[in-house]
Amino acid sequence: MQEFDSSLLKNLYRPASDSHKGQNGKLLIVGGSQLFHAASLWALAVASRIVDMVFYSSVPTNNEIVKRAKKEFRNGIVVPRSKVENYIKEADCVLIGPGLPRPEGQEEGDDDTKEMTERLFRSHPEKKWVVDGGSLQTIDPEVLRSLKTVPILTPHRKEFEILKLKTQNSKLKTTTQKSKIEEQVELFSKEYNCVILLKGEYDVVCGPFDSGSTSLTIAQGEIRCNRISGGNPGMTKGGTGDVLAGLVAALYCKNDSFLSACAGSYINKKAGESLEKKMGIYFNASDLANEIPHVMKDLLLFP
């Protein structure tokens, strides 16, 4: 497995000088719950700095989330869950899962995460999806087969184990101790036609190299895997994964799935390293979300 070649970042979409609002990406975020207030807001914070528009849909009774979103995110639209499918049609990409409840954390007023996620997949199989958090922990992996695009899944290692235990592929269920984690990620990616961004001390990204011709690529077994090193222990703090999910989803609005996952991982780790130079490992998810635009400007997108 090779390290991600950072020179590929030059292939990321760059807004044209004569572009108009809406042409440089529209992202819908479906997340948040009565218990997990901040997760989806961290994703929103970073995405709103990258794409032209973010539609934000949380639980209708969580007034504090809605009020805060309106205050801090004036260029976006707060969407009630009852209207979410209208905005899925308009969005280039949908991030689903940050802050959505698992069954044991579900409270009155929350949606059933598994039911909602799988229903939206089946209703909108043509849409680009990034799957994180509660959605990752509750869905049946078989539902991924209903998608016509290449979804990006962003599990940490425990969430990946949960996904593997639900699979119908016997090889994935029996390789936990016998195979390296990289081999398991590659096998899952091939089986379910998806990009996996496995988060950890180093990230592993596996997926179809050409996501525009996924069926052909998968049939030929052409799955590409990259390793992204870097970061520091400060990035173990709660919420940093939600920041990463928002970054990846924002990039996926205008880029292919594999590059979006690799670039998001790389940029996220570089932002953590930049913060370490300023404040050691004593930073939080909000600091990380605020640092990412500076890293993108200085190192990746603009001279």
C-alpha positions as CSV (number, residue, x, y, z in Angstrom):
1,M,0.0,0.0,0.0
2,Q,1.4,3.3,-1.0
3,E,1.3,6.7,0.7
4,F,-1.1,9.2,-0.8
5,D,0.7,11.3,-3.4
6,S,0.0,14.9,-2.4
7,S,0.7,16.2,-5.9
8,L,-2.7,14.8,-6.9
9,L,-4.2,17.6,-4.9
10,K,-3.7,19.8,-7.9
11,N,-6.6,17.8,-9.5
12,L,-9.1,19.1,-7.0
13,Y,-11.9,21.3,-8.4
14,R,-11.2,25.0,-8.3
15,P,-14.0,27.5,-8.8
16,A,-13.8,29.5,-12.0
17,S,-13.3,33.2,-11.8
18,D,-16.6,33.8,-13.5
19,S,-18.7,31.2,-11.6
20,H,-21.9,32.1,-9.8
21,K,-23.4,31.1,-6.5
22,G,-24.4,27.5,-6.5
23,Q,-22.1,26.4,-9.2
24,N,-19.3,25.4,-6.8
25,G,-21.1,22.8,-4.8
26,K,-24.3,22.3,-2.8
27,L,-24.1,20.0,0.2
28,L,-27.0,18.6,2.4
29,I,-26.1,17.5,5.9
30,V,-28.5,15.2,7.7
31,G,-27.5,14.8,11.3
32,G,-27.8,15.8,14.9
33,S,-30.2,14.5,17.6
34,Q,-31.5,15.4,21.0
35,L,-28.3,13.9,22.6
36,F,-25.7,14.8,20.1
37,H,-26.0,18.5,19.5
38,A,-22.6,19.6,18.1
39,A,-21.5,16.8,15.8
40,S,-23.4,18.0,12.7
41,L,-22.5,21.6,13.4
42,W,-18.8,20.8,13.2
43,A,-19.4,19.2,9.8
44,L,-21.4,22.3,8.8
45,A,-18.7,24.7,10.0
46,V,-16.0,23.3,7.7
47,A,-18.2,22.5,4.7
48,S,-19.6,26.1,4.7
49,R,-16.2,27.4,4.0
50,I,-15.7,25.2,0.9
51,V,-19.0,24.9,-1.0
52,D,-21.4,27.6,-2.1
53,M,-24.4,26.3,-0.2
54,V,-25.0,23.9,2.7
55,F,-28.5,22.7,3.5
56,Y,-28.7,21.7,7.1
57,S,-31.3,19.3,8.5
58,S,-31.5,18.3,12.1
59,V,-34.4,17.2,14.4
60,P,-37.3,19.7,14.4
61,T,-37.5,19.9,18.2
62,N,-33.8,20.8,18.7
63,N,-34.3,24.5,18.7
64,E,-30.8,25.4,19.9
65,I,-29.3,23.7,16.9
66,V,-31.6,25.5,14.5
67,K,-31.0,28.9,16.2
68,R,-27.3,28.4,16.2
69,A,-27.2,27.3,12.6
70,K,-29.2,30.3,11.5
71,K,-26.9,32.7,13.5
72,E,-23.6,31.2,12.4
73,F,-24.5,30.1,8.9
74,R,-26.2,32.9,7.2
75,N,-25.5,31.7,3.7
76,G,-27.2,28.3,4.2
77,I,-30.7,27.0,4.7
78,V,-32.0,25.2,7.8
79,V,-34.2,22.4,6.4
80,P,-36.9,20.6,8.5
81,R,-36.7,16.8,8.3
82,S,-40.2,16.7,6.6
83,K,-38.7,18.6,3.6
84,V,-35.3,16.9,3.4
85,E,-36.1,14.9,0.3
86,N,-36.7,18.2,-1.7
87,Y,-33.2,19.3,-0.8
88,I,-31.6,16.0,-1.6
89,K,-32.7,16.5,-5.2
90,E,-31.0,19.9,-5.3
91,A,-27.8,18.9,-3.5
92,D,-24.7,17.6,-5.3
93,C,-23.8,15.4,-2.3
94,V,-25.4,14.3,1.0
95,L,-23.6,13.8,4.2
96,I,-25.7,11.6,6.5
97,G,-25.0,10.4,10.1
98,P,-23.0,12.9,12.2
99,G,-24.8,13.0,15.5
100,L,-27.6,10.8,14.4
101,P,-28.6,8.5,17.4
102,R,-28.0,4.8,17.8
103,P,-30.9,2.8,19.2
104,E,-29.5,3.0,22.8
105,G,-29.2,6.8,22.6
106,Q,-32.5,7.6,20.8
107,E,-34.8,9.9,22.6
108,E,-38.4,11.2,21.9
109,G,-38.4,13.3,18.8
110,D,-35.4,11.6,17.2
111,D,-35.7,9.8,13.9
112,D,-35.0,6.1,13.6
113,T,-31.5,6.4,12.1
114,K,-31.4,3.0,10.3
115,E,-34.9,3.4,8.8
116,M,-34.3,7.0,7.6
117,T,-30.8,6.3,6.2
118,E,-31.8,3.2,4.3
119,R,-35.0,4.8,3.0
120,L,-33.2,7.8,1.7
121,F,-30.6,5.6,0.0
122,R,-33.3,3.6,-1.8
123,S,-35.3,6.8,-2.7
124,H,-32.2,8.6,-4.1
125,P,-29.7,6.0,-5.4
126,E,-28.3,8.4,-8.0
127,K,-27.0,10.9,-5.4
128,K,-23.5,11.1,-4.0
129,W,-23.5,10.0,-0.4
130,V,-21.0,10.3,2.5
131,V,-21.9,8.0,5.4
132,D,-20.7,8.8,8.9
133,G,-21.5,8.3,12.6
134,G,-24.9,7.0,13.6
135,S,-25.8,5.9,10.0
136,L,-22.6,3.9,9.8
137,Q,-23.3,2.1,13.1
138,T,-26.9,1.2,12.2
139,I,-27.3,0.4,8.5
140,D,-27.2,-3.1,6.9
141,P,-24.3,-3.0,4.5
142,E,-26.4,-4.7,1.9
143,V,-28.3,-1.5,1.3
144,L,-25.2,0.0,-0.2
145,R,-25.8,-2.2,-3.3
146,S,-28.9,-0.1,-4.1
147,L,-26.7,3.0,-4.8
148,K,-25.8,3.9,-8.4
149,T,-22.9,6.1,-7.3
150,V,-19.9,5.3,-5.2
151,P,-20.6,6.2,-1.5
152,I,-17.8,7.3,0.8
153,L,-17.9,5.6,4.3
154,T,-15.8,7.2,7.1
155,P,-15.6,4.7,9.9
156,H,-13.1,4.5,12.7
157,R,-11.9,1.0,13.5
158,K,-14.6,0.0,15.9
159,E,-17.3,1.2,13.4
160,F,-15.6,-0.8,10.7
161,E,-15.8,-3.9,12.8
162,I,-19.6,-3.3,13.3
163,L,-20.0,-3.1,9.5
164,K,-18.1,-6.3,8.9
165,L,-20.1,-8.3,11.4
166,K,-23.3,-7.4,9.5
167,T,-21.9,-8.4,6.1
168,Q,-23.0,-11.5,4.2
169,N,-19.5,-12.0,2.8
170,S,-18.0,-14.8,4.9
171,K,-14.5,-13.7,4.1
172,L,-15.0,-10.4,5.7
173,K,-16.5,-12.1,8.8
174,T,-13.5,-14.4,9.2
175,T,-10.6,-12.2,8.4
176,T,-10.5,-10.1,11.6
177,Q,-7.5,-11.9,13.1
178,K,-6.0,-13.4,10.0
179,S,-5.7,-10.5,7.7
180,K,-4.2,-7.0,7.9
181,I,-6.7,-4.2,8.4
182,E,-5.7,-2.8,5.0
183,E,-6.7,-6.1,3.3
184,Q,-10.1,-6.1,5.0
185,V,-10.8,-2.5,3.9
186,E,-9.9,-3.3,0.3
187,L,-12.2,-6.4,0.4
188,F,-15.1,-4.4,1.8
189,S,-14.6,-1.7,-0.7
190,K,-14.7,-4.2,-3.6
191,E,-17.7,-6.1,-2.2
192,Y,-19.9,-3.0,-1.7
193,N,-18.7,-0.8,-4.5
194,C,-17.7,2.0,-2.1
195,V,-14.8,4.1,-0.9
196,I,-13.8,3.4,2.7
197,L,-11.9,6.0,4.6
198,L,-10.8,4.2,7.7
199,K,-9.7,6.7,10.4
200,G,-6.9,6.0,12.8
201,E,-3.3,6.9,13.7
202,Y,-2.9,6.6,9.9
203,D,-5.9,6.6,7.6
204,V,-6.5,4.0,5.0
205,V,-8.5,4.8,1.9
206,C,-9.6,2.1,-0.5
207,G,-12.0,2.4,-3.5
208,P,-12.5,2.4,-7.2
209,F,-9.8,4.5,-8.9
210,D,-12.2,5.5,-11.6
211,S,-15.5,6.1,-9.9
212,G,-17.1,7.2,-13.1
213,S,-17.1,3.6,-14.4
214,T,-17.7,1.7,-11.1
215,S,-19.2,-1.5,-12.4
216,L,-16.4,-2.1,-14.8
217,T,-13.7,-1.1,-12.3
218,I,-15.2,-3.4,-9.6
219,A,-15.6,-6.3,-12.1
220,Q,-11.9,-6.1,-13.0
221,G,-10.9,-5.9,-9.3
222,E,-9.2,-2.6,-9.8
223,I,-9.4,-1.2,-6.3
224,R,-6.8,1.3,-5.3
225,C,-5.7,1.8,-1.7
226,N,-3.7,4.7,-0.2
227,R,-2.3,5.2,3.3
228,I,-2.4,8.8,4.8
229,S,0.1,9.3,7.6
230,G,0.4,12.3,9.9
231,G,-1.6,14.1,12.5
232,N,-1.1,13.8,16.2
233,P,-2.8,12.7,19.5
234,G,-4.7,16.0,19.6
235,M,-6.9,14.6,16.8
236,T,-8.4,12.0,19.1
237,K,-10.7,14.6,20.6
238,G,-14.5,14.2,20.1
239,G,-15.8,15.9,17.0
240,T,-12.6,15.8,14.9
241,G,-14.2,12.9,12.9
242,D,-17.3,15.0,12.2
243,V,-15.0,17.8,10.9
244,L,-13.4,15.2,8.6
245,A,-16.7,14.0,7.3
246,G,-17.8,17.5,6.5
247,L,-14.6,18.2,4.7
248,V,-14.8,15.0,2.6
249,A,-18.5,15.6,1.7
250,A,-17.7,19.2,0.7
251,L,-15.0,18.0,-1.6
252,Y,-17.1,15.2,-3.0
253,C,-19.6,17.8,-4.3
254,K,-17.3,18.6,-7.2
255,N,-14.7,15.8,-7.2
256,D,-14.6,12.0,-7.6
257,S,-15.0,9.8,-4.6
258,F,-11.5,8.4,-4.2
259,L,-9.7,11.8,-4.5
260,S,-12.2,13.4,-2.2
261,A,-11.6,10.8,0.5
262,C,-7.8,10.9,0.2
263,A,-7.6,14.7,-0.1
264,G,-9.9,15.2,2.9
265,S,-7.8,12.8,5.0
266,Y,-4.6,14.5,4.0
267,I,-5.9,18.1,4.6
268,N,-7.4,17.1,7.9
269,K,-4.1,15.7,9.2
270,K,-2.1,18.6,7.9
271,A,-4.5,21.0,9.8
272,G,-3.9,19.0,13.0
273,E,-0.1,19.3,12.4
274,S,-0.4,23.0,11.9
275,L,-2.4,23.4,15.1
276,E,0.3,21.4,17.0
277,K,2.9,24.0,16.0
278,K,0.8,26.7,17.5
279,M,-0.7,25.1,20.6
280,G,0.6,21.6,21.0
281,I,-2.0,18.9,21.2
282,Y,-4.4,21.2,23.2
283,F,-6.9,22.0,20.5
284,N,-10.5,20.9,19.8
285,A,-12.8,20.1,16.9
286,S,-13.7,23.8,16.5
287,D,-10.1,24.7,16.2
288,L,-9.6,22.1,13.6
289,A,-12.5,23.2,11.5
290,N,-11.2,26.8,11.6
291,E,-7.6,25.7,10.7
292,I,-8.6,23.7,7.6
293,P,-9.3,26.8,5.3
294,H,-5.8,28.2,6.1
295,V,-4.1,24.9,5.3
296,M,-6.1,24.6,2.0
297,K,-5.0,28.2,1.1
298,D,-1.4,27.8,2.0
299,L,-0.6,24.3,0.8
300,L,-3.2,23.0,-1.6
301,L,-5.3,25.3,-3.6
302,F,-4.0,28.8,-4.0
303,P,-0.4,30.1,-4.2
